[in-house]
Amino acid sequence: MGQRTYLYVHGVKGTHFAVWAPNAKAVHLIGDFNYWASSEHPMEPMGGSGIWARFEPGLGPGTLYKYRIT
């Protein structure tokens, strides 16, 4: 799925992340912004769609990230 950079959610600038992981038990957003800490920044499932998402304020172009899928 990917990311949409520099959205404004409730007036806050940041990036929306989403990934399709229908069989995941948990998904975390990790990257250089959190020192690759695998237990921080959990993503939320979007109903039964298999999509996990998170809006992260302050992140923009050039941010390195990965998804940790359990």
Backbone bond lengths (Angstrom), bond angles and torsions (degrees), N, CA, C in turn:
res aa  C-N    CA-C-N  psi(-1)  N-CA   C-N-CA  omega(-1)  CA-C   N-CA-C  phi
1 M - - - 1.423 - - 1.515 108.69 -
2 G 1.336 118.60 -68.88 1.443 118.69 174.51 1.501 114.75 117.19
3 Q 1.324 114.27 -143.94 1.451 120.10 -175.01 1.517 109.65 -142.53
4 R 1.305 115.89 155.05 1.458 123.29 171.56 1.506 105.87 -123.11
5 T 1.304 116.58 115.81 1.454 121.49 -170.41 1.515 112.38 -91.36
6 Y 1.310 114.00 143.22 1.460 124.73 173.57 1.510 113.76 58.53
7 L 1.304 114.22 52.36 1.453 120.77 169.84 1.521 107.91 -85.96
8 Y 1.292 115.68 160.60 1.455 120.56 171.57 1.512 108.00 -111.81
9 V 1.313 116.07 114.58 1.452 121.83 176.52 1.513 106.55 -113.46
10 H 1.306 116.70 115.38 1.464 122.52 -175.88 1.530 110.97 53.34
11 G 1.318 116.31 39.27 1.457 121.40 177.37 1.516 115.10 80.60
12 V 1.332 117.83 4.89 1.464 122.23 -178.39 1.526 109.14 -104.53
13 K 1.336 116.77 130.79 1.453 122.25 -179.78 1.534 109.46 -86.60
14 G 1.326 116.84 134.53 1.460 120.46 -179.82 1.510 111.36 -177.84
15 T 1.319 116.06 -159.78 1.464 122.04 -176.98 1.524 109.89 -127.59
16 H 1.327 115.73 137.50 1.453 121.81 176.20 1.529 108.17 -100.33
17 F 1.322 116.05 125.85 1.456 122.57 179.86 1.518 109.07 -110.11
18 A 1.330 117.33 142.98 1.456 121.91 176.52 1.524 109.28 -150.83
19 V 1.331 115.68 143.90 1.454 121.25 178.75 1.529 108.04 -145.55
20 W 1.332 116.11 143.03 1.459 120.71 176.64 1.517 108.06 -92.09
21 A 1.311 116.80 114.35 1.465 123.21 179.71 1.526 107.30 -142.83
22 P 1.343 117.32 75.51 1.465 120.99 -170.54 1.522 115.69 -63.53
23 N 1.310 118.39 -23.80 1.469 120.38 -179.04 1.527 113.25 -104.46
24 A 1.311 117.21 9.92 1.469 120.87 -178.18 1.521 111.55 -72.77
25 K 1.313 115.09 145.36 1.462 121.47 172.05 1.524 109.78 -91.17
26 A 1.333 116.66 -28.72 1.465 122.84 177.96 1.527 108.62 -159.71
27 V 1.330 115.30 151.25 1.461 121.50 175.29 1.524 107.48 -136.56
28 H 1.324 115.98 133.55 1.462 121.62 177.90 1.521 109.33 -123.21
29 L 1.316 115.54 144.30 1.457 122.20 174.32 1.523 107.20 -92.44
30 I 1.328 116.61 121.77 1.465 120.24 179.61 1.527 108.62 -125.86
31 G 1.322 116.27 154.60 1.452 118.62 179.98 1.514 112.95 178.34
32 D 1.326 114.44 -171.65 1.457 119.28 -179.10 1.532 111.65 -66.56
33 F 1.319 117.65 -20.75 1.463 122.21 -179.74 1.531 112.82 -73.66
34 N 1.341 117.90 -19.65 1.470 120.72 177.71 1.528 111.64 -126.61
35 Y 1.342 115.13 23.85 1.476 122.49 177.75 1.528 111.68 57.64
36 W 1.333 116.30 32.75 1.460 124.36 177.13 1.528 112.60 59.66
37 A 1.334 116.15 30.92 1.468 121.49 178.45 1.527 109.23 -72.52
38 S 1.320 116.62 117.54 1.465 120.74 -170.64 1.527 114.54 -78.10
39 S 1.320 118.55 -10.75 1.465 119.17 -178.16 1.529 112.50 -104.78
40 E 1.308 118.00 -3.94 1.458 121.08 179.42 1.524 110.35 -93.23
41 H 1.303 117.41 165.28 1.457 125.35 175.15 1.537 113.77 56.93
42 P 1.353 117.02 58.32 1.468 119.49 176.91 1.521 110.77 -66.26
43 M 1.326 115.52 146.56 1.456 121.56 176.33 1.517 108.87 -98.64
44 E 1.330 116.63 158.31 1.459 122.23 -176.72 1.531 110.54 -106.56
45 P 1.351 116.71 136.70 1.470 118.45 175.34 1.527 109.99 -72.18
46 M 1.312 116.38 142.28 1.460 122.39 179.00 1.525 108.82 -97.94
47 G 1.315 116.04 81.70 1.463 121.64 -178.23 1.518 110.71 61.17
48 G 1.309 117.33 -140.11 1.461 121.78 179.76 1.513 112.82 -99.08
49 S 1.328 117.56 20.61 1.471 122.10 -175.08 1.522 114.24 -76.44
50 G 1.333 116.60 -18.76 1.464 120.22 -174.23 1.519 112.76 86.78
51 I 1.326 116.75 -2.22 1.464 121.33 179.50 1.528 109.25 -93.73
52 W 1.314 114.88 134.46 1.460 123.21 175.45 1.518 107.30 -114.22
53 A 1.325 117.22 138.49 1.463 119.67 -174.36 1.525 111.81 -143.00
54 R 1.336 113.86 159.63 1.466 121.26 177.07 1.519 108.78 -160.81
55 F 1.329 116.37 137.21 1.454 122.42 171.10 1.515 107.12 -99.91
56 E 1.332 116.63 127.45 1.462 120.71 -179.05 1.531 109.17 -118.52
57 P 1.332 116.81 108.85 1.457 121.01 -179.72 1.527 112.06 -62.65
58 G 1.322 115.45 143.47 1.462 121.19 172.96 1.515 115.72 84.02
59 L 1.321 119.48 -11.71 1.461 120.56 -179.55 1.520 109.95 -87.52
60 G 1.331 115.79 144.05 1.456 120.01 -179.56 1.514 112.18 -149.20
61 P 1.310 116.62 -159.43 1.459 121.68 -178.80 1.527 112.56 -54.92
62 G 1.322 115.78 140.13 1.459 121.34 177.80 1.513 114.27 92.25
63 T 1.329 117.73 -8.10 1.457 120.50 178.34 1.527 109.49 -71.26
64 L 1.301 117.33 129.77 1.460 121.45 176.83 1.521 108.34 -89.24
65 Y 1.342 116.44 133.04 1.462 120.00 -178.09 1.522 110.91 -151.44
66 K 1.346 113.33 162.24 1.460 123.14 173.41 1.526 106.94 -146.37
67 Y 1.323 114.73 166.66 1.459 120.38 172.53 1.518 108.36 -107.76
68 R 1.337 116.96 132.41 1.468 121.00 173.01 1.516 105.40 -99.66
69 I 1.313 116.72 111.96 1.459 121.78 -176.56 1.528 109.52 -109.10
70 T 1.308 114.45 123.86 1.461 121.55 178.53 1.514 108.69 -105.08
